[in-house]
């Protein structure tokens, strides 16, 4: 998917608007599939309480893409959590060695 960050508040919020797709390494904003994804929005809000970070995701997507998002989101969120936990562990390790 080909998107643009339309809002970003570090450690709080990020919003992405998609304009098309990447197909065979090329930006595609003109095919029928790209036109269907154009205008899709994803917004991520992060909050922390008692050392636990909560991620809230809001998606605005055409009906044609809803099933794909339902199937792919659990995989994507697991990957996001893994990356965040790795970054946290690396940060803690750096702090412990200082």
C-alpha positions as CSV (number, residue, x, y, z in Angstrom):
1,X,0.0,0.0,0.0
2,X,1.2,3.5,-0.8
3,X,0.4,6.0,1.9
4,X,1.2,9.3,3.4
5,X,1.5,10.2,7.1
6,X,-1.1,12.9,7.6
7,X,-0.7,13.4,11.3
8,X,2.0,12.5,13.8
9,X,2.4,13.2,17.5
10,X,5.4,11.0,18.7
11,X,4.4,8.4,21.3
12,X,0.7,9.5,21.1
13,X,-0.8,9.3,17.6
14,X,-0.1,8.6,13.9
15,X,-2.5,8.7,11.0
16,X,-2.0,7.4,7.5
17,X,-3.9,8.0,4.3
18,X,-3.4,5.6,1.5
19,X,-3.2,6.9,-2.1
20,X,-2.7,3.6,-3.9
21,X,-0.5,0.5,-4.0
22,X,3.0,-0.7,-4.7
23,X,2.9,-3.3,-7.4
24,X,6.1,-5.0,-8.7
25,X,8.1,-2.3,-7.0
26,X,6.3,0.5,-8.7
27,X,3.9,3.1,-7.3
28,X,0.4,2.4,-8.6
29,X,-2.3,5.1,-8.2
30,X,-4.2,4.4,-11.4
31,X,-5.3,0.8,-11.5
32,X,-8.8,-0.2,-10.3
33,X,-7.4,-1.9,-7.2
34,X,-5.3,1.2,-6.3
35,X,-8.3,3.4,-6.8
36,X,-10.3,1.2,-4.4
37,X,-7.6,1.6,-1.6
38,X,-7.2,5.4,-2.2
39,X,-8.7,7.4,0.6
40,X,-8.4,4.6,3.1
41,X,-7.3,5.9,6.5
42,X,-5.6,4.2,9.5
43,X,-5.1,6.0,12.8
44,X,-3.1,4.7,15.7
45,X,-3.5,6.1,19.3
46,X,-1.0,5.1,22.0
47,X,-1.7,5.5,25.7
48,X,0.2,4.3,28.8
49,X,-0.9,3.5,32.3
50,X,1.0,1.7,35.0
51,X,3.7,0.6,32.6
52,X,1.3,-0.9,30.1
53,X,0.9,0.6,26.6
54,X,-2.5,0.4,24.9
55,X,-2.8,0.7,21.2
56,X,-6.2,1.8,19.7
57,X,-6.6,1.4,15.9
58,X,-9.2,3.1,13.8
59,X,-9.6,2.1,10.1
60,X,-11.8,3.6,7.4
61,X,-11.8,1.3,4.4
62,X,-14.0,0.4,1.5
63,X,-16.1,-2.7,1.9
64,X,-14.0,-4.4,-0.8
65,X,-11.0,-4.3,1.5
66,X,-12.6,-5.0,4.8
67,X,-12.0,-8.8,4.8
68,X,-8.4,-8.4,3.9
69,X,-7.9,-6.0,6.8
70,X,-9.7,-8.4,9.2
71,X,-7.4,-11.2,8.2
72,X,-4.2,-9.2,8.1
73,X,-4.6,-7.1,11.2
74,X,-3.9,-9.8,13.8
75,X,-0.6,-10.6,12.0
76,X,0.3,-6.9,11.7
77,X,-0.5,-6.1,15.3
78,X,1.5,-9.1,16.6
79,X,4.5,-7.9,14.5
80,X,4.1,-4.3,15.9
81,X,4.0,-5.6,19.4
82,X,7.1,-7.7,18.8
83,X,9.0,-4.7,17.4
84,X,7.9,-2.5,20.3
85,X,9.0,-5.1,22.8
86,X,12.3,-5.5,21.1
87,X,12.9,-1.8,21.2
88,X,11.9,-1.6,24.8
89,X,14.3,-4.5,25.7
90,X,17.1,-2.8,23.8
91,X,16.4,0.5,25.6
92,X,16.4,-1.1,29.0
93,X,19.6,-2.9,28.2
94,X,21.3,0.4,27.2
95,X,20.0,2.1,30.3
96,X,21.3,-0.8,32.5
97,X,24.8,-0.5,31.0
98,X,25.2,3.2,31.5
